[in-house]
Every structure is written in C-alpha cells, then in structure tokens.
Amino acid sequence: MVKVRAFRTIEKTIRRLGFNLVAGVDEVGRGCLAGPVVAAAVVLHPERYIARVGDSKCVTALERARLYEKITRDAISWSVAGADPQEIDTINIHQASLRAMQRAVLQLAPLPDFVLVDAFRVPDLPMAQRAVIHGDARCTAIAAASILAKVTRDRMMIELHSRDPRYGFDRHKGYATRDHLEAVSRFGYSDVHRRSFRPPTLFDRMDA
C-alpha cells in the first residue's frame, strides 16, 4: 500500500487570512451497495501535529485505528454524521453525501470559521468554505476527516455483520465484491441494502 502524507499548507494559508477554526470534512461509502454513507468533520489543533495523517484509502486498517485515537484525542473538535440507505434511496447518493457532510460540520462545537471539503461544496453552511480537488490526499484536515469517517463506517459494517452474517459485511464493508454480489443473488437485499443501487452484474446474477 502506497502511503501518501497530506500537508497543512492549505489550512495555514486559510488561518493567515484570519480564520482561526478551520475544519476539514469528507465522506466515505458513496459507492457501496449496502450500509450508510458516513461523513466526518475535524478541526485539528494547529499546535498538535499528528504525524502520518493521509488519505484513508492509502492507510492500513491498523494505522487508521491508531490515527483515529490520536485525532479524536488531540483535535479541537470533531464529529461524525451519516445518511442511511433509506435516505440514500430517497434523495440519491450525491445529495445524501452532501447532507451527511453538512450534518457533520453543523455538529461541531464550536462551529468552525472556515470549511475545507473534499471535491464538493456543501450547501447551506453558515460559514465560508472551499472545495479542494483530491483534498483527502492534499489537505491534512480533510485527510483526518476521511480517517474518522472510514473507521466509523467500517465499525458500523462490522456491527451490521454481527446482526446478519450472510453477506460478509465484515470483509467487504458493503462494496460490490464478487462474494457480496453472490450473497445478494442468493439471499436478496437486506434492510441495509441500497435498493436504488443495481449494478448490471447484479441483475445478470439475479436473472440467471
């Protein structure tokens, strides 16, 4: 696994403009067939550097767990929010992801002065924001949020697996792996599947 460390350059630039509390926000689980989309927002302490923070996709599970503990302990504030499969099916995954990120930001106490978002602008925020392309790889605050969101969602999927082990959520975390599609073909959708997500391979298997 390639490790890419994010940097604090963008946050420092925003602070020099007079914004003291700079939050990063990111979400995980957009492309899954099952489970919620989860977002996290983090205001890192400018004087408490946390080494090795990077895009959650480029950090091992063991390292993510270690970083999760350090981030939640040392951050000025942090929060996690989500949108469940029913909401995703009702308003679509993009809108549900934006809502989850909005909820995460608005749960921060105190509220940030400025928000850095991975890729998208979040609607209806009462503070300034900036969308950063590839922000989870470039910006430490966004990378920290991606780690909190990823660890939280993985733990949720493991809990869902303990309730219903037929689908193997503990292994694939709801993504469309071969064994997940085979389980859906065998058992059908569960209550935590996104019924609006229907890949052609799934139809092919279900029609066979």
C-alpha positions in Angstrom: 0.0 0.0 0.0 1.4 3.4 -1.1 1.4 5.8 1.8 0.7 9.4 0.9 1.0 12.0 3.7 -1.2 15.1 3.5 0.1 18.6 4.3 -1.1 21.5 6.4 -0.3 24.1 3.8 -3.9 24.9 2.8 -5.0 25.2 6.4 -2.1 27.5 7.3 -2.9 29.7 4.3 -6.6 30.0 5.5 -5.5 30.8 9.0 -3.2 33.6 7.8 -6.3 35.2 6.2 -7.8 35.5 9.7 -9.9 32.3 10.0 -9.0 30.6 13.3 -11.0 27.4 13.3 -10.5 25.6 10.0 -12.4 22.3 9.6 -11.9 19.5 7.1 -14.8 17.4 6.0 -15.0 14.2 4.0 -17.3 11.2 3.4 -16.9 7.5 2.8 -19.2 4.8 1.4 -20.6 6.6 -1.7 -20.0 3.5 -3.9 -21.3 0.8 -1.6 -24.3 -1.4 -2.2 -25.1 -1.6 1.5 -24.8 0.5 4.6 -24.8 4.2 5.3 -22.7 7.0 3.8 -20.7 8.4 6.6 -19.1 11.9 6.9 -16.7 13.4 9.4 -15.7 16.9 10.2 -12.5 17.8 12.1 -10.9 20.9 13.4 -7.3 20.0 14.1 -5.3 21.8 16.7 -2.7 23.9 14.9 0.0 23.2 17.6 -0.7 19.5 18.0 0.9 17.9 14.9 -0.3 14.4 14.2 2.2 12.5 12.0 1.4 10.2 9.1 -2.1 11.6 8.5 -3.1 10.8 4.9 -5.9 9.7 2.6 -7.7 6.9 4.4 -7.6 4.8 1.3 -3.8 4.8 1.4 -3.5 4.0 5.1 -3.7 0.4 6.5 -6.5 -0.5 8.8 -4.2 -0.8 11.8 -2.7 2.6 11.1 -6.2 4.1 10.6 -7.2 2.8 14.0 -4.1 4.4 15.6 -4.7 7.7 13.9 -8.4 7.7 14.8 -7.4 7.6 18.5 -4.9 10.4 18.1 -7.1 12.6 16.0 -10.1 12.3 18.3 -7.9 12.9 21.3 -5.9 15.9 20.0 -8.4 17.7 17.7 -10.1 20.9 18.9 -13.4 19.4 17.8 -14.7 16.5 15.6 -18.0 15.0 14.7 -19.4 12.1 12.6 -22.8 12.0 10.8 -24.4 9.9 8.2 -27.3 9.1 5.9 -28.9 5.7 6.0 -29.8 3.5 2.9 -33.4 4.7 3.0 -32.4 8.3 2.8 -29.9 7.5 0.0 -32.6 5.7 -2.0 -35.0 8.7 -1.5 -32.7 11.6 -2.5 -29.8 9.8 -4.3 -26.3 9.2 -3.1 -24.8 12.5 -4.1 -27.4 14.5 -2.1 -27.2 12.1 0.8 -23.4 12.6 0.9 -23.8 16.3 0.9 -26.3 16.1 3.7 -24.1 13.9 5.8 -21.2 16.3 5.4 -23.5 19.3 6.3 -24.6 17.5 9.4 -21.1 16.6 10.5 -20.0 20.3 10.1 -23.0 21.7 12.0 -22.5 19.2 14.9 -19.0 20.7 15.6 -18.8 22.7 18.8 -17.6 25.4 18.5 -18.6 25.8 14.8 -15.6 26.4 12.5 -14.9 29.7 10.8 -14.0 28.0 7.5 -14.5 24.6 6.0 -12.3 22.7 3.6 -14.3 20.0 1.7 -13.0 17.1 -0.5 -14.1 17.9 -4.0 -17.6 19.3 -3.5 -19.1 22.4 -2.0 -21.6 21.6 0.8 -24.9 23.5 0.6 -26.4 25.7 3.3 -23.4 26.1 5.5 -23.3 29.3 7.6 -19.5 29.8 7.1 -17.0 30.2 4.3 -15.9 27.0 2.5 -13.6 25.8 -0.2 -13.8 22.7 -2.3 -10.3 21.0 -2.7 -9.8 18.6 -5.5 -8.2 15.4 -4.2 -8.4 17.1 -0.8 -8.1 13.9 1.2 -4.6 13.5 -0.3 -3.6 17.1 -0.2 -5.0 18.6 3.0 -4.4 17.2 6.5 -7.7 18.4 7.9 -9.6 16.6 5.1 -7.4 13.5 5.4 -8.1 13.4 9.1 -11.8 13.6 8.4 -11.6 10.8 5.9 -9.9 8.6 8.5 -12.6 9.3 11.1 -15.3 8.6 8.6 -13.7 5.4 7.3 -13.0 3.9 10.8 -16.5 4.8 11.9 -18.2 3.3 8.9 -16.1 0.1 9.0 -17.1 -0.4 12.6 -20.7 0.1 11.7 -20.4 -2.5 8.9 -18.8 -5.0 11.3 -21.7 -4.4 13.7 -24.2 -5.0 10.9 -22.3 -8.2 10.1 -22.8 -9.4 13.6 -26.6 -8.9 13.2 -26.7 -10.6 9.8 -23.6 -12.6 8.8 -25.0 -13.8 5.4 -23.5 -11.0 3.3 -20.0 -10.8 4.7 -20.1 -7.1 5.6 -17.1 -7.5 7.9 -14.9 -8.3 4.8 -16.1 -6.0 2.1 -17.8 -3.3 4.1 -20.7 -3.2 1.7 -18.8 -2.7 -1.5 -19.8 -4.7 -4.6 -17.3 -7.6 -4.4 -17.9 -10.9 -6.0 -18.8 -12.7 -2.8 -21.2 -9.8 -1.9 -23.0 -10.0 -5.2 -23.2 -13.8 -4.9 -24.7 -13.4 -1.4 -27.3 -10.9 -2.7 -28.1 -13.2 -5.6 -28.7 -16.0 -3.0 -30.5 -14.1 -0.2 -31.8 -11.0 -1.9 -31.5 -7.5 -0.5 -31.4 -7.0 3.3 -32.9 -4.0 5.1 -29.4 -2.2 5.0 -29.0 -2.5 1.2 -29.5 0.5 -1.1 -32.3 -0.6 -3.4 -31.5 2.1 -5.8 -28.1 0.6 -6.4 -28.4 -2.1 -9.0 -25.2 -2.8 -11.0 -25.7 -4.8 -14.3 -23.7 -7.7 -12.9 -26.2 -8.0 -10.0 -29.2 -8.1 -12.5 -27.4 -10.7 -14.5 -26.9 -12.9 -11.5 -30.4 -12.4 -10.2 -31.9 -13.2 -13.6 -29.9 -16.3 -14.1 
